[in-house]
């Protein structure tokens, strides 16, 4: 009931935002291009503060001395060979422009016969012109005409395709996304060669005007999810979008939760797999991380390598990740609860050793655990911010020196150092960094509950955690699906992975009902004899081979 009123309030807020946007667009007056080149250049310099990186090149293109052509582009944003070879040189050497022409004829000749570039269009207002110019296009003015040509010359220095630094795998593609939307979309086009791979683009940010594109497979993705993604993106009203994290925080369903409700990755094969299941990908220009929506809880324990290996190996590895995640949450809390309230649950010999170690420790177990965890978080954060040459050395030396010194000084017990170290290693083994951060935050809650009520406090914390996870939604899809609500058909890709030939259907909550089937019948690999091959046919085949 609460979620119903919350969704209703969000819908009213979006409708109000649409009305405000329409009113702003009506009140905003467009400025149109002048027919005089000198007036246009003055306006350009005034609006850009006479920026030195805007290059102006004036050419005489006709026997008529009154006709002048000016080319403008932003240095560093254009592809230099395209501007030099296919724009300036083409205009200067074209024989059609040597004749006596009227200004209108000159612009048509340049557009239709001279410029040998893919995208050429005419603009009449300054807003579109500035948007194209600052995106890397070149602008062509002809004196005496109150419009300009926009030629597609986008380029400039960009980072090459490299191996992704996150989601590393032993087996799989070595390609990672870059900061260019065009490159990232092309990488997905190479993987999914289908006309149903649809892309829609928009610009978000009143100042930055960042290119944001959504990608989905028409017929597989649910129309309701696609429309919801579009509505949330269109409802964003902010001055700047510098990274995909901005988008993630502005369109997520739930704010007051440590768990991520959108997934992000820099692996094209991972995005392609999610698109084939019915999800929507969101590309943000300038960011190598692509957002994927909706996101499910079990999705953060999956790796692309799971689908490249045999199902038994992948299932064992995935189940190990679940155990590792639980250890990263409750490891120190179990030690605190057992040593503080439930000593009878510890074996006698181990209890004697632990009691002897804690005899000289002045701090309670819960304070000891909190101090060690906070110290380790400081070391981890410092190692991330330090230069690579000294970051790893500093973290190793800091952990060894501080841990050994703390034990010798009697501030912490050796058992606590071991527990915290195992917990830290377990958090690093989680495939998704965003869910690992969530585990680090929830771990402190469990330590406090264990220090106050022991195992009873941990049980209460578990109940609250499970209820919270079941209440989350990601673009209307239950976060704990297919566990809650239970969907037996979807359990084959959760804590374990069924064989590849057994993936008959796509997830029902994500995919369109008209395109759930993903493979044909009789895909299970069988030996020839099991397929009904007769012995005589075998001998005949052997005779033909001989």
C-alpha distance (Angstrom), angle and dihedral (degrees) to the residues before:
residue distance angle dihedral
X1 . . .
X2 3.79 . .
X3 3.81 91.2 .
X4 3.82 89.7 51.1
X5 3.80 93.2 57.2
X6 3.81 90.2 42.1
X7 3.82 91.7 54.3
X8 3.81 90.3 45.3
X9 3.79 90.3 52.9
X10 3.80 91.1 49.3
X11 3.82 90.7 51.5
X12 3.81 91.4 52.0
X13 3.78 90.1 48.1
X14 3.83 91.2 52.4
X15 3.80 92.3 48.0
X16 3.81 90.0 51.1
X17 3.81 89.8 48.4
X18 3.83 90.5 52.3
X19 3.81 91.2 51.7
X20 3.81 91.0 49.1
X21 3.82 91.4 49.1
X22 3.81 90.9 50.7
X23 3.78 91.2 49.9
X24 3.80 91.1 49.5
X25 3.80 92.2 48.6
X26 3.83 91.0 50.8
X27 3.78 93.1 48.6
X28 3.80 92.4 47.3
X29 3.81 109.9 91.4
X30 3.77 120.0 -149.9
X31 3.78 121.0 -128.1
X32 3.80 113.6 -140.8
X33 3.78 129.7 -146.9
X34 3.80 118.1 -98.5
X35 3.81 123.4 -128.6
X36 3.82 91.8 -126.1
X37 3.80 117.8 83.7
X38 3.80 92.6 -152.8
X39 3.80 91.3 53.5
X40 3.81 90.5 48.3
X41 3.81 92.5 49.6
X42 3.80 91.1 49.0
X43 3.78 90.4 51.0
X44 3.81 90.1 47.6
X45 3.82 92.9 51.4
X46 3.79 91.5 46.7
X47 3.80 93.8 51.1
X48 3.84 95.4 44.5
X49 3.79 97.6 39.1
X50 3.82 91.1 -114.1
X51 3.81 90.6 -68.4
X52 3.81 112.5 -160.8
X53 3.81 94.4 -142.2
X54 3.84 91.8 66.9
X55 3.80 104.1 91.6
X56 3.82 119.2 -152.7
X57 3.81 119.4 -162.8
X58 3.83 119.2 -178.0
X59 3.83 120.1 -160.8
X60 3.80 135.6 -175.8
X61 3.76 107.2 -136.3
X62 3.80 106.4 171.1
X63 3.78 144.0 39.0
X64 3.78 85.3 -110.3
X65 3.85 102.4 90.8
X66 3.79 91.8 -156.5
X67 3.80 92.9 66.5
X68 3.77 112.7 85.2
X69 3.78 129.1 170.3
X70 3.79 124.3 -152.6
X71 3.80 125.7 -166.5
X72 3.80 120.1 -159.9
X73 3.79 128.5 -171.5
X74 3.80 139.2 153.0
X75 3.77 114.5 -109.3
X76 3.80 112.0 -122.0
X77 3.80 95.4 21.8
X78 3.80 98.1 70.9
X79 3.79 133.9 71.6
X80 3.81 102.2 -111.4
X81 3.85 97.3 -151.9
X82 3.80 90.6 51.8
X83 3.81 93.0 52.6
X84 3.81 94.6 42.3
X85 3.81 101.4 40.6
X86 3.79 105.1 28.1
X87 3.78 101.1 30.9
X88 3.82 117.2 26.0
X89 3.79 97.3 28.1
X90 3.79 92.7 43.5
X91 3.80 91.7 52.8
X92 3.82 94.2 46.1
X93 3.81 96.5 47.5
X94 3.80 101.9 36.8
X95 3.86 110.5 116.0
X96 3.82 93.9 -150.5
X97 3.80 90.8 65.8
X98 3.84 93.2 54.5
X99 3.77 90.7 71.2
X100 3.78 125.3 85.7
X101 3.78 105.8 -85.1
X102 3.74 138.2 173.5
X103 3.84 115.5 -120.7
X104 3.82 92.7 -109.3
X105 3.80 91.2 49.2
X106 3.82 91.0 48.7
X107 3.80 91.9 55.5
X108 3.82 91.9 48.5
X109 3.82 91.7 48.5
X110 3.80 91.5 50.3
X111 3.79 91.5 48.8
X112 3.81 98.4 44.1
X113 3.82 106.2 28.4
X114 3.80 111.0 17.3
X115 3.79 113.1 41.2
X116 3.79 108.2 73.0
X117 3.79 97.3 -168.3
X118 3.77 129.5 116.7
X119 3.78 102.4 -118.4
X120 3.82 121.6 41.3
X121 3.80 123.9 156.7
X122 3.78 137.9 156.9
X123 3.80 125.2 -117.9
X124 3.78 130.9 -168.1
X125 3.83 104.7 -175.3
X126 3.79 130.1 66.2
X127 3.80 95.9 -129.0
X128 3.80 94.0 64.7
X129 3.79 90.6 39.5
X130 3.81 94.4 55.1
X131 3.79 91.0 43.6
X132 3.82 91.2 54.2
X133 3.81 94.4 41.9
X134 3.81 94.3 51.3
X135 3.80 90.5 45.8
X136 3.81 92.0 61.2
X137 3.82 102.9 -91.4
X138 3.80 123.2 131.2
X139 3.81 121.5 -121.9
X140 3.83 122.9 -143.4
X141 3.83 119.5 -160.3
X142 3.82 123.8 -171.8
X143 3.78 116.0 -162.9
X144 3.80 112.1 -112.6
X145 3.83 97.4 27.4
X146 3.79 123.5 98.4
X147 3.79 95.3 -145.6
X148 3.80 137.1 61.5
X149 3.79 139.2 -144.6
X150 3.79 121.8 -119.6
X151 3.82 114.8 -152.4
X152 3.79 120.4 -166.9
X153 3.82 106.7 -120.0
X154 3.80 100.9 142.5
X155 3.77 115.2 156.4
X156 3.79 135.8 101.7
X157 3.78 131.4 145.9
X158 3.78 114.1 -31.0
X159 3.77 135.8 169.7
X160 3.78 113.3 -98.1
X161 3.80 123.3 -122.9
X162 3.80 109.2 -80.4
X163 3.78 138.8 169.7
X164 3.81 110.5 -75.7
X165 3.80 115.8 -105.5
X166 3.82 92.5 -146.3
X167 3.83 129.4 51.9
X168 3.80 91.7 30.4
X169 3.80 115.8 -170.6
X170 3.79 136.5 -173.2
X171 3.79 93.0 -141.5
X172 3.77 122.9 34.7
X173 3.77 144.2 54.4
X174 3.80 119.9 -25.4
X175 3.81 94.2 -153.4
X176 3.78 121.5 109.9
X177 3.77 133.2 -174.1
X178 3.80 120.4 -94.8
X179 3.81 132.2 -153.2
X180 3.82 93.0 -91.6
X181 3.79 118.6 92.9
X182 3.80 92.3 -156.5
X183 3.81 91.9 54.7
X184 3.80 93.5 45.7
X185 3.80 93.5 49.5
X186 3.81 90.7 47.7
X187 3.82 89.8 53.7
X188 3.79 89.8 56.3
X189 3.81 90.7 46.3
X190 3.82 89.2 57.3
X191 3.80 91.0 53.6
X192 3.83 99.2 42.0
X193 3.81 108.9 39.8
X194 3.79 96.9 -174.1
X195 3.77 133.6 124.2
X196 3.81 87.2 -140.7
X197 3.81 91.6 69.2
X198 3.79 97.8 104.6
X199 3.80 126.8 -168.6
X200 3.79 128.8 -167.0
X201 3.80 123.5 -174.0
X202 3.78 134.9 -160.4
X203 3.79 138.6 165.7
X204 3.80 119.6 -117.4
X205 3.78 126.4 -172.3
X206 3.78 124.9 56.5
X207 3.82 91.4 -132.0
X208 3.80 106.7 25.7
X209 3.85 96.1 34.7
X210 3.78 89.7 -156.6
X211 3.81 118.7 -162.3
X212 3.82 109.7 -117.6
X213 3.81 120.9 -178.9
X214 3.78 131.2 -173.5
X215 3.79 121.8 -153.9
X216 3.79 129.7 -165.5
X217 3.79 139.8 149.9
X218 3.78 110.5 -106.1
X219 3.79 111.2 -129.6
X220 3.81 94.2 22.8
X221 3.81 102.9 57.3
X222 3.79 115.5 69.6
X223 3.79 112.8 -107.5
X224 3.79 91.1 -136.5
X225 3.81 92.4 57.5
X226 3.80 92.5 45.9
X227 3.79 92.3 50.1
X228 3.79 91.2 47.1
X229 3.81 90.8 53.9
X230 3.81 90.8 49.7
X231 3.80 93.2 48.3
X232 3.78 93.1 50.4
X233 3.79 92.7 48.1
X234 3.80 92.5 47.8
X235 3.80 89.9 49.6
X236 3.83 92.3 60.8
X237 3.80 111.3 109.5
X238 3.80 109.4 177.9
X239 3.78 135.6 128.9
X240 3.81 98.5 -124.1
X241 3.79 142.7 23.2
X242 3.80 109.2 -169.0
X243 3.81 100.4 162.4
X244 3.78 139.9 6.3
X245 3.82 88.3 -100.7
X246 3.81 87.9 73.9
X247 3.81 90.0 58.2
X248 3.80 92.0 44.5
X249 3.80 93.1 55.5
X250 3.81 93.1 46.0
X251 3.81 99.3 50.2
X252 3.82 104.6 33.8
X253 3.81 118.6 118.4
X254 3.78 99.7 -132.8
X255 3.80 125.9 34.7
X256 3.82 102.2 178.8
X257 3.78 97.8 66.3
X258 3.80 133.8 91.1
X259 3.79 91.6 -143.4
X260 3.81 121.5 90.6
X261 3.79 115.6 -116.0
X262 3.82 93.2 -170.7
X263 3.76 126.3 52.7
X264 3.79 124.4 -139.9
X265 3.78 131.7 -168.3
X266 3.79 142.2 163.7
X267 3.82 95.1 -146.4
X268 3.84 116.9 101.5
X269 3.81 93.4 -157.5
X270 3.80 90.4 55.0
X271 3.81 91.3 51.7
X272 3.83 90.5 47.1
X273 3.81 90.9 53.3
X274 3.81 91.1 51.1
X275 3.81 92.0 47.8
X276 3.81 90.0 53.3
X277 3.80 88.7 54.8
X278 3.81 91.9 54.4
X279 3.80 103.3 -94.9
X280 3.81 127.6 135.2
X281 3.82 123.8 -122.3
X282 3.81 122.3 -148.1
X283 3.82 118.4 -155.8
X284 3.82 120.3 -162.9
X285 3.79 117.8 -166.1
X286 3.80 110.3 -120.2
X287 3.80 95.4 28.2
X288 3.83 127.0 92.7
X289 3.82 90.3 -158.4
X290 3.80 116.3 90.0
X291 3.80 119.2 -157.7
X292 3.80 119.4 -132.4
X293 3.81 122.3 -160.4
X294 2.97 139.2 -132.5
X295 3.82 100.2 32.1
X296 3.81 125.2 -163.6
X297 3.81 128.1 -158.6
X298 3.81 94.3 -119.2
X299 3.80 90.0 50.6
X300 3.82 91.8 72.5
X301 3.82 91.1 63.2
X302 3.79 93.7 53.1
X303 3.78 125.0 94.6
X304 3.79 128.5 -166.4
X305 3.78 86.7 -122.6
X306 3.81 88.9 66.8
X307 3.80 89.4 70.8
X308 3.81 94.6 45.6
X309 3.83 95.2 55.3
X310 3.79 131.4 61.1
X311 3.78 114.6 -73.5
X312 3.84 94.8 -116.9
X313 3.81 92.7 54.0
X314 3.79 91.9 43.0
X315 3.82 92.3 48.7
X316 3.80 92.8 50.5
X317 3.81 91.3 48.4
X318 3.79 93.1 47.6
X319 3.80 92.4 48.4
X320 3.80 88.4 50.9
X321 3.82 89.2 54.4
X322 3.81 90.4 55.1
X323 3.83 90.8 51.6
X324 3.81 90.2 46.6
X325 3.81 90.6 51.5
X326 3.81 91.5 51.7
X327 3.82 90.5 48.7
X328 3.81 90.7 50.5
X329 3.83 89.0 55.8
X330 3.81 104.0 40.3
X331 3.82 104.4 22.3
X332 3.84 99.6 102.7
X333 3.83 91.2 31.3
X334 3.82 92.2 60.0
X335 3.80 90.8 50.7
X336 3.81 91.8 48.7
X337 3.83 93.6 47.8
X338 3.80 94.0 45.7
X339 3.80 96.6 47.5
X340 3.82 95.0 41.2
X341 3.82 106.2 38.9
X342 3.80 111.3 2.8
X343 3.80 108.0 45.4
X344 3.81 90.2 144.9
X345 3.84 89.1 69.8
X346 3.80 92.3 61.3
X347 3.84 117.3 86.0
X348 3.80 111.7 -104.9
X349 3.81 97.9 -116.5
X350 3.80 92.1 47.1
X351 3.81 90.7 45.6
X352 3.81 91.2 54.9
X353 3.82 90.7 51.8
X354 3.81 93.2 47.4
X355 3.82 92.2 46.2
X356 3.81 91.0 50.8
X357 3.80 90.7 51.3
X358 3.81 93.6 48.1
X359 3.80 94.1 46.3
X360 3.83 92.3 89.3
X361 3.83 96.9 35.6
X362 3.84 109.8 105.2
X363 3.83 96.5 -163.7
X364 3.81 127.6 79.6
X365 3.80 115.2 -109.8
X366 3.82 93.5 -107.9
X367 3.81 93.0 52.1
X368 3.79 90.2 44.4
X369 3.81 91.0 53.0
X370 3.81 93.1 47.2
X371 3.82 92.0 49.1
X372 3.80 92.4 49.7
X373 3.80 93.5 45.9
X374 3.81 93.3 48.7
X375 3.82 90.3 47.1
X376 3.80 91.0 51.3
X377 3.82 91.4 48.2
X378 3.82 89.2 52.8
X379 3.81 90.8 51.3
X380 3.81 91.8 47.4
X381 3.80 93.1 49.6
X382 3.81 91.6 46.1
X383 3.82 91.6 51.0
X384 3.81 90.1 52.9
X385 3.82 93.7 51.5
X386 3.80 96.7 42.9
X387 3.83 121.0 88.8
X388 3.80 113.7 -87.3
X389 3.80 92.8 -114.1
X390 3.81 92.8 62.2
X391 3.81 103.0 18.9
X392 3.80 98.2 85.4
X393 3.81 92.6 40.5
X394 3.78 92.2 50.2
X395 3.81 93.3 49.3
X396 3.81 94.0 49.0
X397 3.81 95.6 43.8
X398 3.82 91.9 42.3
X399 3.80 93.0 51.5
X400 3.81 93.7 46.1
X401 3.79 96.4 43.7
X402 3.82 96.4 42.8
X403 3.80 93.9 42.3
X404 3.80 94.6 47.5
X405 3.81 93.0 43.6
X406 3.81 92.3 48.1
X407 3.82 91.8 51.1
X408 3.81 93.4 47.2
X409 3.80 91.2 47.4
X410 3.80 90.1 52.8
X411 3.80 94.7 -121.9
X412 3.83 94.5 121.1
X413 3.78 133.3 16.9
X414 3.83 123.3 -114.7
X415 3.82 90.2 -120.5
X416 3.81 91.0 59.0
X417 3.81 90.9 51.1
X418 3.82 89.3 52.6
X419 3.83 92.7 48.2
X420 3.81 93.5 49.0
X421 3.82 91.5 46.8
X422 3.81 92.7 51.3
X423 3.82 89.9 47.8
X424 3.81 91.5 50.8
X425 3.81 92.3 49.8
X426 3.82 89.5 48.5
X427 3.81 91.4 53.4
X428 3.82 90.0 52.7
X429 3.83 90.8 53.1
X430 3.82 92.4 63.0
X431 3.85 107.9 105.5
X432 3.82 95.7 -140.5
X433 3.80 118.5 61.9
X434 3.80 92.9 -157.4
X435 3.83 93.8 57.2
X436 3.83 89.8 44.3
X437 3.82 89.7 58.1
X438 3.80 88.8 50.8
X439 3.80 90.2 53.4
X440 3.80 90.3 51.3
X441 3.81 91.0 55.3
X442 3.80 95.9 43.9
X443 3.82 89.7 48.8
X444 3.81 91.2 69.7
X445 3.82 90.6 52.9
X446 3.81 90.9 53.6
X447 3.81 92.2 47.7
X448 3.81 91.4 53.8
X449 3.83 92.8 45.9
X450 3.83 90.7 48.5
X451 3.81 91.0 49.0
X452 3.83 91.7 52.4
X453 3.83 104.5 38.0
X454 3.80 105.8 6.0
X455 3.80 117.9 -141.7
X456 3.81 89.7 -11.9
X457 3.80 89.3 60.9
X458 3.81 90.1 48.5
X459 3.80 90.8 51.8
X460 3.80 90.7 51.0
X461 3.82 89.9 48.3
X462 3.82 89.6 50.9
X463 3.79 91.6 51.7
X464 3.80 91.8 49.5
X465 3.81 90.6 46.8
X466 3.82 93.7 50.9
X467 3.81 92.7 46.1
X468 3.81 89.6 49.7
X469 3.80 92.4 50.0
X470 3.80 92.1 48.4
X471 3.82 90.6 51.5
X472 3.81 94.0 56.0
X473 3.80 123.8 99.8
X474 3.77 132.3 -167.2
X475 3.80 110.1 -155.3
X476 3.77 89.1 -29.1
X477 3.82 95.1 -49.2
X478 3.85 116.4 118.3
X479 3.81 108.5 -104.8
X480 3.84 94.5 -139.4
X481 3.80 94.6 48.4
X482 3.04 128.8 167.5
X483 3.83 88.7 23.2
X484 3.79 95.8 50.4
X485 2.96 113.4 48.4
X486 3.78 86.8 28.0
X487 3.78 115.3 -121.1
X488 3.82 109.7 177.2
X489 3.81 92.9 -167.2
X490 3.80 91.2 58.7
X491 3.80 96.7 49.5
X492 3.79 91.7 87.2
X493 3.81 91.2 82.1
X494 3.81 103.3 41.4
X495 3.82 122.5 74.4
X496 3.79 89.7 -2.1
X497 3.79 134.3 19.4
X498 3.75 123.5 -122.5
X499 3.83 119.5 -139.8
X500 3.78 116.6 -75.4
X501 3.80 92.2 -114.0
X502 3.83 89.6 57.2
X503 3.81 95.9 61.1
X504 3.80 94.4 104.1
X505 3.79 100.0 155.2
X506 3.78 140.0 27.7
X507 3.83 120.4 -120.3
X508 3.80 107.3 -70.9
X509 3.81 95.7 -145.0
X510 3.81 91.4 54.8
X511 3.80 105.9 33.7
X512 3.75 132.6 66.8
X513 3.80 114.2 -98.3
X514 3.81 89.9 -126.3
X515 3.80 94.5 60.3
X516 3.79 109.2 37.2
X517 3.80 98.2 122.2
X518 3.79 111.4 90.6
X519 3.81 103.4 174.1
X520 3.76 140.7 22.7
X521 3.79 130.5 -109.4
X522 3.80 126.0 -80.5
X523 3.81 94.4 30.5
X524 3.80 93.4 140.1
X525 3.82 110.1 110.8
X526 3.81 111.9 -116.6
X527 3.81 133.9 172.8
X528 3.81 116.4 -103.2
X529 3.83 93.0 -103.9
X530 3.78 90.9 57.4
X531 3.78 90.2 54.0
X532 3.77 91.6 63.0
X533 3.80 99.9 -95.8
X534 3.80 110.2 160.6
X535 3.75 124.7 -134.2
X536 3.79 91.5 -120.6
X537 3.77 90.1 55.6
X538 3.78 89.1 52.3
X539 3.81 92.0 52.8
X540 3.78 91.0 45.8
X541 3.75 90.3 51.6
X542 3.80 91.5 48.6
X543 3.81 89.8 50.2
X544 3.78 92.4 52.1
X545 3.80 90.6 49.7
X546 3.80 91.8 51.8
